[in-house]
Amino acid sequence: MSPSPKGFARREWGRLHTTVRTALVTRRWRAVPMTLAAVCLTSVFQIVQNQHWGYQPVQDIGSVRAEDPLWLALLRTPLSLFVPALDLPVWGALAQILLVFGIAEICLGRWRTLGLAYLATLAGTLYARVGIALGPDHPLGLPATDAQVVDTGPSAAVVGLAVYVCWRYGARWTGALVVVAMGVEVLVKNNLAGKEHLAAIAAVLVVVAVQSRRERRGPGQRGREPRPGTRSWKPPMMS
């Protein structure tokens, strides 16, 4: 007898739904202050960069290109998350931040969310340099013209956060679907953004692997008693 859709949904998203719903019911907007600030910051950047006087200042503080010096790219990367891409509708970036950053902030906390978002974005930024160095003939390579592409927006961070939250809350099928969707994106439209998404996923999966290993080893090590003859063994104290 095949499992019912309702049972699958409960197993896949039950914990996640309960956590998010409880936080929003009890704390409302206070549950996601960082997410709301990120939405406001992205909106401000969008308004400013579309003014004749504001485009260049936004580029100077939040625009990343692979041809830029590495130190400058690293300096601009944190704010680049919140600078919407000019060739994409801003409502898409705002919706991504509100939904995925909001869920992550509730489930992981604001600092872990920001840390993972930055890690995913940084992985994409560094991959662009490696891909251009490899060249277009390499499976992981990129054409030299991609060095001039403006690389901004929250998409790499959103993808990385989505995969991590799905793993942490047991939504394995959903997480796998995100990974497959990003792979299909690269096959259909082999561009810088798609490959940066895969780089972001790879970075987050490394974090997942390290944390999974620690969690598997932790209980066994905590429960193991030190043996005589080892450095950690000491005789009982006598008063």
Contacts in CASP RR format, 6 or more apart in sequence:
PFRMAT RR
TARGET T0000
AUTHOR 0000-0000-0000
METHOD contacts of the structure
MODEL  1
MSPSPKGFARREWGRLHTTVRTALVTRRWRAVPMTLAAVCLTSVFQIVQN
QHWGYQPVQDIGSVRAEDPLWLALLRTPLSLFVPALDLPVWGALAQILLV
FGIAEICLGRWRTLGLAYLATLAGTLYARVGIALGPDHPLGLPATDAQVV
DTGPSAAVVGLAVYVCWRYGARWTGALVVVAMGVEVLVKNNLAGKEHLAA
IAAVLVVVAVQSRRERRGPGQRGREPRPGTRSWKPPMMS
12 170 0 8 1.000
12 171 0 8 1.000
12 172 0 8 1.000
12 173 0 8 1.000
12 174 0 8 1.000
13 171 0 8 1.000
13 174 0 8 1.000
15 169 0 8 1.000
15 170 0 8 1.000
16 103 0 8 1.000
16 107 0 8 1.000
16 165 0 8 1.000
16 169 0 8 1.000
16 170 0 8 1.000
16 171 0 8 1.000
19 106 0 8 1.000
19 107 0 8 1.000
19 169 0 8 1.000
20 103 0 8 1.000
20 106 0 8 1.000
20 107 0 8 1.000
23 31 0 8 1.000
23 106 0 8 1.000
24 31 0 8 1.000
24 106 0 8 1.000
29 36 0 8 1.000
31 105 0 8 1.000
31 106 0 8 1.000
32 101 0 8 1.000
32 102 0 8 1.000
32 105 0 8 1.000
32 106 0 8 1.000
33 110 0 8 1.000
34 101 0 8 1.000
34 105 0 8 1.000
34 110 0 8 1.000
34 113 0 8 1.000
34 114 0 8 1.000
35 97 0 8 1.000
35 98 0 8 1.000
35 101 0 8 1.000
35 102 0 8 1.000
35 105 0 8 1.000
38 81 0 8 1.000
38 82 0 8 1.000
38 97 0 8 1.000
38 101 0 8 1.000
38 154 0 8 1.000
39 94 0 8 1.000
39 97 0 8 1.000
39 98 0 8 1.000
41 82 0 8 1.000
42 82 0 8 1.000
42 83 0 8 1.000
42 84 0 8 1.000
42 90 0 8 1.000
42 93 0 8 1.000
42 94 0 8 1.000
42 97 0 8 1.000
42 154 0 8 1.000
43 90 0 8 1.000
43 94 0 8 1.000
45 58 0 8 1.000
45 82 0 8 1.000
45 83 0 8 1.000
45 84 0 8 1.000
46 84 0 8 1.000
46 90 0 8 1.000
48 54 0 8 1.000
48 57 0 8 1.000
48 58 0 8 1.000
49 55 0 8 1.000
49 58 0 8 1.000
49 59 0 8 1.000
49 83 0 8 1.000
49 84 0 8 1.000
49 86 0 8 1.000
58 83 0 8 1.000
59 150 0 8 1.000
61 76 0 8 1.000
61 79 0 8 1.000
62 76 0 8 1.000
62 79 0 8 1.000
62 80 0 8 1.000
62 83 0 8 1.000
62 152 0 8 1.000
63 76 0 8 1.000
63 80 0 8 1.000
63 83 0 8 1.000
63 150 0 8 1.000
63 151 0 8 1.000
63 152 0 8 1.000
64 73 0 8 1.000
64 76 0 8 1.000
64 77 0 8 1.000
64 80 0 8 1.000
64 125 0 8 1.000
64 150 0 8 1.000
64 151 0 8 1.000
64 152 0 8 1.000
65 73 0 8 1.000
65 147 0 8 1.000
65 148 0 8 1.000
65 149 0 8 1.000
65 150 0 8 1.000
65 151 0 8 1.000
66 73 0 8 1.000
66 125 0 8 1.000
66 128 0 8 1.000
66 129 0 8 1.000
66 132 0 8 1.000
66 146 0 8 1.000
66 147 0 8 1.000
66 148 0 8 1.000
66 149 0 8 1.000
66 151 0 8 1.000
67 147 0 8 1.000
67 148 0 8 1.000
68 76 0 8 1.000
70 129 0 8 1.000
73 125 0 8 1.000
74 122 0 8 1.000
74 125 0 8 1.000
77 118 0 8 1.000
77 121 0 8 1.000
77 122 0 8 1.000
77 125 0 8 1.000
78 118 0 8 1.000
78 121 0 8 1.000
80 121 0 8 1.000
80 125 0 8 1.000
80 151 0 8 1.000
80 152 0 8 1.000
80 153 0 8 1.000
81 117 0 8 1.000
81 118 0 8 1.000
81 121 0 8 1.000
81 152 0 8 1.000
81 153 0 8 1.000
81 154 0 8 1.000
81 157 0 8 1.000
82 97 0 8 1.000
82 153 0 8 1.000
82 154 0 8 1.000
83 152 0 8 1.000
83 153 0 8 1.000
84 90 0 8 1.000
84 93 0 8 1.000
84 152 0 8 1.000
84 153 0 8 1.000
85 93 0 8 1.000
85 150 0 8 1.000
85 152 0 8 1.000
85 153 0 8 1.000
86 150 0 8 1.000
93 153 0 8 1.000
93 154 0 8 1.000
93 155 0 8 1.000
96 154 0 8 1.000
96 155 0 8 1.000
96 158 0 8 1.000
97 154 0 8 1.000
97 158 0 8 1.000
100 158 0 8 1.000
100 161 0 8 1.000
100 162 0 8 1.000
100 165 0 8 1.000
101 113 0 8 1.000
101 117 0 8 1.000
101 154 0 8 1.000
101 157 0 8 1.000
101 158 0 8 1.000
101 161 0 8 1.000
102 113 0 8 1.000
103 165 0 8 1.000
104 113 0 8 1.000
104 116 0 8 1.000
104 117 0 8 1.000
104 161 0 8 1.000
104 164 0 8 1.000
104 165 0 8 1.000
105 113 0 8 1.000
107 165 0 8 1.000
107 168 0 8 1.000
107 169 0 8 1.000
108 116 0 8 1.000
108 164 0 8 1.000
108 165 0 8 1.000
108 168 0 8 1.000
113 161 0 8 1.000
116 157 0 8 1.000
116 160 0 8 1.000
116 161 0 8 1.000
116 164 0 8 1.000
116 204 0 8 1.000
116 207 0 8 1.000
117 154 0 8 1.000
117 157 0 8 1.000
117 160 0 8 1.000
117 161 0 8 1.000
118 157 0 8 1.000
119 203 0 8 1.000
119 204 0 8 1.000
119 207 0 8 1.000
120 156 0 8 1.000
120 157 0 8 1.000
120 159 0 8 1.000
120 160 0 8 1.000
120 161 0 8 1.000
120 200 0 8 1.000
120 201 0 8 1.000
120 203 0 8 1.000
120 204 0 8 1.000
121 154 0 8 1.000
121 156 0 8 1.000
121 157 0 8 1.000
121 200 0 8 1.000
122 203 0 8 1.000
123 156 0 8 1.000
123 196 0 8 1.000
123 199 0 8 1.000
123 200 0 8 1.000
123 202 0 8 1.000
123 203 0 8 1.000
124 151 0 8 1.000
124 156 0 8 1.000
124 196 0 8 1.000
124 199 0 8 1.000
124 200 0 8 1.000
124 203 0 8 1.000
125 151 0 8 1.000
125 196 0 8 1.000
126 199 0 8 1.000
127 195 0 8 1.000
127 196 0 8 1.000
127 199 0 8 1.000
128 142 0 8 1.000
128 146 0 8 1.000
128 147 0 8 1.000
128 151 0 8 1.000
128 192 0 8 1.000
128 196 0 8 1.000
130 140 0 8 1.000
130 141 0 8 1.000
131 138 0 8 1.000
131 140 0 8 1.000
131 141 0 8 1.000
131 142 0 8 1.000
131 195 0 8 1.000
132 141 0 8 1.000
132 142 0 8 1.000
132 143 0 8 1.000
132 144 0 8 1.000
132 146 0 8 1.000
132 147 0 8 1.000
134 140 0 8 1.000
134 141 0 8 1.000
134 142 0 8 1.000
135 141 0 8 1.000
135 142 0 8 1.000
135 143 0 8 1.000
135 144 0 8 1.000
136 142 0 8 1.000
136 143 0 8 1.000
136 144 0 8 1.000
140 195 0 8 1.000
141 195 0 8 1.000
142 192 0 8 1.000
142 195 0 8 1.000
146 191 0 8 1.000
146 192 0 8 1.000
149 192 0 8 1.000
151 192 0 8 1.000
151 196 0 8 1.000
155 193 0 8 1.000
155 197 0 8 1.000
156 196 0 8 1.000
156 197 0 8 1.000
156 199 0 8 1.000
156 200 0 8 1.000
157 200 0 8 1.000
159 178 0 8 1.000
159 182 0 8 1.000
159 197 0 8 1.000
159 200 0 8 1.000
159 201 0 8 1.000
160 200 0 8 1.000
160 201 0 8 1.000
160 203 0 8 1.000
160 204 0 8 1.000
161 204 0 8 1.000
162 175 0 8 1.000
162 178 0 8 1.000
163 175 0 8 1.000
163 178 0 8 1.000
163 179 0 8 1.000
163 201 0 8 1.000
163 204 0 8 1.000
163 205 0 8 1.000
163 208 0 8 1.000
164 204 0 8 1.000
164 207 0 8 1.000
164 208 0 8 1.000
165 171 0 8 1.000
166 172 0 8 1.000
166 174 0 8 1.000
166 175 0 8 1.000
166 178 0 8 1.000
167 175 0 8 1.000
167 208 0 8 1.000
178 201 0 8 1.000
179 201 0 8 1.000
182 194 0 8 1.000
182 197 0 8 1.000
182 198 0 8 1.000
182 201 0 8 1.000
183 194 0 8 1.000
183 198 0 8 1.000
185 194 0 8 1.000
185 197 0 8 1.000
186 194 0 8 1.000
186 195 0 8 1.000
186 197 0 8 1.000
186 198 0 8 1.000
226 232 0 8 1.000
226 233 0 8 1.000
227 233 0 8 1.000
END
